[in-house]
Amino acid sequence: MNKISTYLKESYRELIEKVTWPTWLQLQQSTVIVLVATLLVTGVVWVMDLVAQQALKFIYSLI
């Protein structure tokens, strides 16, 4: 039980003293970057799906 107590105390101390929390502006900027990256990846996957769909339709029309 002593190990758990020590672990929790040290974890809390690290969280309070050693962790650098982002500012509100940094948090907003990071959020925008993640949203833009998500939209770009979604767009790329959508285009790849569309191309694959059309390719399969073409292949099936030959058969």
SETORTI-144215 format. One line per field, with one value per atom (N, C-alpha, C, O, CB): residue number from 1; residue in one letter; atom name; x, y negated, z negated. Coordinates in pm, 1 decimal. Last residue first. Glycine has a CB too. Example, Ala and Ser with C-alpha at 12.3 -4.5 7.8 and 13.67 -1.06 7.14 Angstrom:
2
pos	[2/2/2/2/2/1/1/1/1/1]
code	[S/S/S/S/S/A/A/A/A/A]
site	[N/CA/C/O/CB/N/CA/C/O/CB]
east	[1285.0/1367.0/1290.0/1340.9/1408.4/1319.0/1230.0/1320.0/1423.6/1130.8]
north	[225.0/106.0/-3.0/-113.8/59.8/569.0/450.0/330.0/331.9/447.3]
up	[-708.0/-714.0/-787.0/-803.9/-572.5/-780.0/-780.0/-780.0/-846.5/-904.6]
This chain:
63
pos	[63/63/63/63/63/62/62/62/62/62/61/61/61/61/61/60/60/60/60/60/59/59/59/59/59/58/58/58/58/58/57/57/57/57/57/56/56/56/56/56/55/55/55/55/55/54/54/54/54/54/53/53/53/53/53/52/52/52/52/52/51/51/51/51/51/50/50/50/50/50/49/49/49/49/49/48/48/48/48/48/47/47/47/47/47/46/46/46/46/46/45/45/45/45/45/44/44/44/44/44/43/43/43/43/43/42/42/42/42/42/41/41/41/41/41/40/40/40/40/40/39/39/39/39/39/38/38/38/38/38/37/37/37/37/37/36/36/36/36/36/35/35/35/35/35/34/34/34/34/34/33/33/33/33/33/32/32/32/32/32/31/31/31/31/31/30/30/30/30/30/29/29/29/29/29/28/28/28/28/28/27/27/27/27/27/26/26/26/26/26/25/25/25/25/25/24/24/24/24/24/23/23/23/23/23/22/22/22/22/22/21/21/21/21/21/20/20/20/20/20/19/19/19/19/19/18/18/18/18/18/17/17/17/17/17/16/16/16/16/16/15/15/15/15/15/14/14/14/14/14/13/13/13/13/13/12/12/12/12/12/11/11/11/11/11/10/10/10/10/10/9/9/9/9/9/8/8/8/8/8/7/7/7/7/7/6/6/6/6/6/5/5/5/5/5/4/4/4/4/4/3/3/3/3/3/2/2/2/2/2/1/1/1/1/1]
code	[I/I/I/I/I/L/L/L/L/L/S/S/S/S/S/Y/Y/Y/Y/Y/I/I/I/I/I/F/F/F/F/F/K/K/K/K/K/L/L/L/L/L/A/A/A/A/A/Q/Q/Q/Q/Q/Q/Q/Q/Q/Q/A/A/A/A/A/V/V/V/V/V/L/L/L/L/L/D/D/D/D/D/M/M/M/M/M/V/V/V/V/V/W/W/W/W/W/V/V/V/V/V/V/V/V/V/V/G/G/G/G/G/T/T/T/T/T/V/V/V/V/V/L/L/L/L/L/L/L/L/L/L/T/T/T/T/T/A/A/A/A/A/V/V/V/V/V/L/L/L/L/L/V/V/V/V/V/I/I/I/I/I/V/V/V/V/V/T/T/T/T/T/S/S/S/S/S/Q/Q/Q/Q/Q/Q/Q/Q/Q/Q/L/L/L/L/L/Q/Q/Q/Q/Q/L/L/L/L/L/W/W/W/W/W/T/T/T/T/T/P/P/P/P/P/W/W/W/W/W/T/T/T/T/T/V/V/V/V/V/K/K/K/K/K/E/E/E/E/E/I/I/I/I/I/L/L/L/L/L/E/E/E/E/E/R/R/R/R/R/Y/Y/Y/Y/Y/S/S/S/S/S/E/E/E/E/E/K/K/K/K/K/L/L/L/L/L/Y/Y/Y/Y/Y/T/T/T/T/T/S/S/S/S/S/I/I/I/I/I/K/K/K/K/K/N/N/N/N/N/M/M/M/M/M]
site	[N/CA/C/O/CB/N/CA/C/O/CB/N/CA/C/O/CB/N/CA/C/O/CB/N/CA/C/O/CB/N/CA/C/O/CB/N/CA/C/O/CB/N/CA/C/O/CB/N/CA/C/O/CB/N/CA/C/O/CB/N/CA/C/O/CB/N/CA/C/O/CB/N/CA/C/O/CB/N/CA/C/O/CB/N/CA/C/O/CB/N/CA/C/O/CB/N/CA/C/O/CB/N/CA/C/O/CB/N/CA/C/O/CB/N/CA/C/O/CB/N/CA/C/O/CB/N/CA/C/O/CB/N/CA/C/O/CB/N/CA/C/O/CB/N/CA/C/O/CB/N/CA/C/O/CB/N/CA/C/O/CB/N/CA/C/O/CB/N/CA/C/O/CB/N/CA/C/O/CB/N/CA/C/O/CB/N/CA/C/O/CB/N/CA/C/O/CB/N/CA/C/O/CB/N/CA/C/O/CB/N/CA/C/O/CB/N/CA/C/O/CB/N/CA/C/O/CB/N/CA/C/O/CB/N/CA/C/O/CB/N/CA/C/O/CB/N/CA/C/O/CB/N/CA/C/O/CB/N/CA/C/O/CB/N/CA/C/O/CB/N/CA/C/O/CB/N/CA/C/O/CB/N/CA/C/O/CB/N/CA/C/O/CB/N/CA/C/O/CB/N/CA/C/O/CB/N/CA/C/O/CB/N/CA/C/O/CB/N/CA/C/O/CB/N/CA/C/O/CB/N/CA/C/O/CB/N/CA/C/O/CB/N/CA/C/O/CB/N/CA/C/O/CB/N/CA/C/O/CB/N/CA/C/O/CB/N/CA/C/O/CB/N/CA/C/O/CB]
east	[-1611.6/-1639.1/-1775.1/-1813.9/-1624.0/-1604.3/-1534.0/-1568.5/-1555.7/-1385.3/-1729.4/-1799.9/-1732.1/-1796.2/-1806.0/-1542.1/-1661.3/-1738.0/-1803.9/-1751.5/-1360.4/-1318.4/-1439.8/-1439.8/-1232.5/-1523.0/-1467.4/-1428.4/-1458.9/-1346.0/-1571.2/-1685.0/-1637.4/-1702.4/-1757.4/-1308.6/-1379.1/-1500.8/-1530.3/-1421.4/-1260.9/-1176.7/-1246.6/-1244.2/-1040.1/-1449.9/-1459.7/-1377.5/-1419.6/-1413.9/-1349.8/-1485.9/-1501.1/-1559.0/-1586.4/-1097.3/-1109.1/-1247.7/-1260.7/-1080.5/-1174.4/-1094.8/-1106.9/-1124.7/-946.2/-1308.9/-1378.9/-1305.8/-1369.0/-1391.9/-1103.0/-1220.9/-1296.8/-1343.3/-1312.7/-933.8/-886.3/-1003.5/-1002.0/-788.4/-1102.0/-1060.2/-1011.5/-1044.4/-949.6/-1119.6/-1240.7/-1205.9/-1272.0/-1316.3/-853.3/-917.3/-1042.9/-1069.7/-952.5/-824.9/-740.9/-803.7/-807.0/-599.2/-1013.2/-1025.8/-946.4/-994.7/-981.2/-901.9/-1035.3/-1057.4/-1113.9/-1142.3/-665.5/-658.6/-793.8/-799.8/-615.7/-777.9/-694.2/-687.9/-703.4/-552.6/-912.9/-988.1/-908.5/-964.7/-1026.1/-693.5/-801.1/-881.7/-915.0/-892.5/-552.4/-490.4/-596.1/-589.3/-384.2/-740.2/-701.2/-639.4/-670.9/-601.7/-746.0/-867.3/-834.4/-894.6/-956.4/-479.1/-535.3/-660.0/-678.0/-568.8/-464.1/-374.1/-430.1/-428.7/-232.8/-653.2/-674.3/-587.8/-634.0/-642.9/-526.1/-657.0/-685.2/-736.0/-766.8/-299.3/-285.2/-416.1/-416.8/-238.6/-419.7/-341.6/-325.8/-338.0/-204.0/-536.1/-619.9/-546.5/-604.2/-663.2/-303.9/-405.8/-496.8/-530.9/-488.2/-176.5/-111.3/-211.9/-205.5/1.6/-366.8/-336.0/-270.0/-305.0/-245.3/-354.9/-480.7/-456.5/-519.4/-579.8/-46.6/-130.8/-258.3/-268.7/-55.2/9.9/7.2/-79.4/-171.7/-45.3/205.0/74.5/74.7/134.7/-36.0/451.7/432.0/300.8/287.2/551.2/513.2/439.6/423.5/386.4/300.7/628.3/714.2/644.2/710.2/775.3/441.8/567.9/642.5/713.6/655.3/203.6/196.9/326.1/320.4/168.2/291.6/186.3/183.8/163.6/51.5/472.9/519.7/418.7/456.0/546.0/294.3/402.6/455.6/479.9/517.0/138.9/76.4/182.0/160.7/-2.1/336.6/265.4/201.5/209.0/158.6/405.6/505.6/440.1/484.8/607.2/161.5/221.1/321.0/320.9/290.1/131.1/31.2/86.5/61.1/-94.1/360.1/338.9/241.7/267.9/285.8/306.3/424.3/408.6/439.7/551.5/77.0/70.9/187.5/168.8/72.3/185.5/78.1/68.4/53.4/-57.6/368.1/416.1/311.8/345.5/451.8/204.0/294.5/345.6/364.2/412.4/81.7/0.0/86.3/47.5/-93.1]
north	[737.4/880.4/917.6/1034.0/918.4/468.4/546.3/693.8/766.1/528.4/377.4/358.4/436.3/467.2/208.8/426.8/510.4/495.0/588.7/476.7/218.7/358.3/451.4/544.3/396.5/-4.8/16.2/161.9/221.3/-74.3/31.6/27.6/54.4/126.5/-109.7/11.1/138.1/142.6/246.9/162.4/-259.0/-155.5/-19.8/55.3/-147.8/-382.1/-396.7/-290.4/-238.2/-536.0/-305.1/-271.2/-277.4/-187.5/-365.6/-422.1/-276.9/-231.5/-130.1/-227.6/-693.0/-636.5/-484.2/-424.0/-678.5/-710.2/-741.5/-680.8/-623.8/-894.2/-651.7/-565.7/-586.3/-490.3/-593.2/-868.2/-732.8/-634.9/-545.0/-687.8/-1076.0/-1069.8/-929.9/-878.3/-1173.2/-1005.2/-1013.5/-1003.5/-931.2/-1145.5/-1031.2/-899.0/-897.3/-798.2/-861.6/-1308.5/-1215.6/-1076.4/-1011.0/-1209.6/-1407.0/-1434.8/-1338.0/-1290.6/-1575.4/-1315.6/-1271.5/-1292.7/-1206.6/-1345.5/-1462.1/-1315.9/-1259.3/-1166.1/-1255.9/-1722.1/-1684.4/-1532.5/-1481.1/-1741.4/-1708.7/-1734.9/-1694.9/-1639.8/-1882.8/-1665.6/-1567.4/-1585.5/-1487.7/-1578.2/-1903.1/-1776.0/-1667.6/-1586.2/-1733.2/-2080.6/-2092.5/-1962.0/-1915.6/-2209.5/-1988.4/-1989.4/-1996.0/-1924.3/-2107.4/-2029.4/-1893.9/-1887.5/-1791.0/-1849.3/-2308.7/-2223.2/-2081.3/-2020.3/-2221.1/-2387.3/-2420.4/-2331.7/-2284.4/-2569.2/-2294.5/-2242.2/-2268.6/-2180.8/-2304.4/-2453.1/-2308.3/-2245.0/-2153.0/-2245.1/-2703.2/-2678.6/-2528.6/-2483.4/-2745.2/-2663.8/-2694.7/-2664.5/-2607.0/-2842.0/-2622.7/-2518.8/-2539.6/-2443.9/-2516.6/-2867.4/-2746.5/-2633.0/-2556.7/-2703.4/-3028.8/-3050.6/-2928.0/-2888.9/-3172.6/-2930.2/-2921.8/-2938.7/-2869.9/-3028.7/-2741.7/-2860.1/-2841.9/-2750.9/-2991.3/-2412.3/-2510.7/-2630.4/-2620.8/-2446.0/-2329.9/-2333.7/-2438.9/-2545.0/-2362.9/-2121.3/-2254.0/-2253.4/-2184.7/-2294.3/-1950.8/-1953.1/-2097.2/-2184.5/-1884.2/-1977.3/-1951.5/-1959.5/-1973.7/-1818.3/-2032.5/-2104.5/-2090.0/-2182.1/-2059.6/-1878.7/-2018.0/-2094.0/-2208.1/-2024.7/-1626.4/-1695.2/-1844.0/-1926.4/-1632.9/-1561.5/-1578.5/-1657.0/-1744.1/-1442.2/-1540.1/-1638.8/-1666.7/-1781.8/-1589.8/-1321.5/-1451.4/-1562.3/-1667.2/-1453.0/-1123.2/-1156.1/-1293.7/-1373.2/-1050.4/-1114.7/-1155.3/-1193.4/-1286.8/-1042.8/-1025.9/-1152.9/-1203.6/-1321.7/-1137.2/-775.6/-881.4/-1018.4/-1116.9/-850.7/-638.1/-659.5/-774.6/-861.5/-530.9/-632.8/-703.7/-735.9/-846.4/-620.4/-469.4/-605.2/-690.1/-805.2/-601.1/-234.6/-303.8/-448.9/-540.0/-231.6/-166.5/-194.3/-271.4/-362.6/-63.5/-114.5/-228.2/-266.1/-384.3/-196.5/119.1/0.0/-125.9/-229.7/0.4]
up	[6777.1/6757.3/6803.6/6794.1/6613.7/6797.6/6898.9/6892.3/6991.1/6883.9/6572.4/6700.4/6812.9/6913.5/6736.7/6377.7/6381.1/6512.0/6557.3/6264.2/6438.5/6447.8/6458.3/6539.0/6325.8/6383.5/6517.1/6538.2/6641.6/6539.3/6111.8/6205.0/6347.8/6423.5/6197.3/6017.9/6006.9/6098.4/6156.6/5863.1/6075.5/6136.2/6131.1/6228.6/6064.7/5912.3/6057.1/6129.6/6232.8/6099.3/5661.0/5701.2/5853.3/5914.4/5633.8/5661.2/5654.2/5698.9/5767.4/5511.9/5667.5/5776.9/5778.0/5884.0/5763.8/5420.3/5545.3/5665.3/5754.3/5562.8/5243.9/5248.6/5378.9/5440.3/5128.6/5291.0/5317.8/5327.7/5411.7/5208.2/5203.6/5344.0/5379.3/5486.1/5372.3/4929.0/5011.5/5160.2/5234.7/4983.4/4850.2/4844.1/4930.7/4998.7/4697.6/4887.8/4963.0/4964.8/5069.1/4902.4/4702.2/4845.5/4930.3/5033.2/4875.2/4461.8/4502.0/4650.6/4718.1/4422.3/4464.5/4472.0/4515.0/4595.1/4335.5/4442.6/4556.7/4573.0/4683.8/4540.0/4196.0/4318.9/4442.8/4537.5/4327.1/4026.5/4034.2/4162.1/4229.0/3911.9/4063.2/4102.2/4116.6/4208.7/3999.1/3953.1/4094.3/4143.3/4252.9/4114.0/3684.6/3766.8/3915.5/3995.4/3728.2/3605.1/3604.9/3692.4/3766.7/3461.2/3630.1/3708.1/3717.1/3824.0/3645.3/3439.8/3580.8/3669.4/3773.2/3607.3/3206.9/3244.8/3392.0/3461.8/3158.1/3201.1/3216.1/3260.7/3342.4/3084.9/3158.3/3279.1/3304.5/3418.4/3268.0/2904.4/3020.6/3151.0/3243.3/3017.7/2752.2/2759.0/2879.5/2949.0/2630.2/2779.4/2829.6/2846.1/2942.5/2735.3/2645.9/2787.4/2848.9/2960.3/2804.1/2383.2/2456.8/2607.4/2687.8/2406.0/2344.2/2325.7/2407.6/2489.8/2367.9/2211.2/2320.7/2283.1/2202.1/2451.0/1926.4/1989.5/2099.7/2082.6/1885.7/1840.6/1898.2/1974.8/2076.0/1991.0/1541.2/1667.7/1713.4/1634.9/1653.2/1290.1/1405.8/1539.8/1642.7/1392.5/1081.7/1089.7/1222.0/1262.1/980.7/1116.9/1073.7/1105.4/1151.3/924.2/1200.7/1273.8/1241.2/1330.4/1242.6/999.2/1137.3/1218.9/1297.5/1203.0/783.9/780.5/921.3/957.6/689.6/869.4/849.0/850.1/910.8/716.7/868.9/992.5/982.6/1076.2/1023.2/599.7/698.8/831.2/897.8/721.2/489.2/447.0/550.6/585.0/310.6/619.4/637.8/599.0/668.3/555.4/522.2/666.1/690.6/773.8/732.4/249.0/299.0/446.9/491.4/276.1/252.8/198.0/249.5/288.8/43.5/356.2/428.5/382.2/463.6/407.7/157.5/293.1/373.1/448.7/365.4/-61.2/-68.3/71.3/100.4/-161.5/0.0/0.0/0.0/53.6/-119.9]
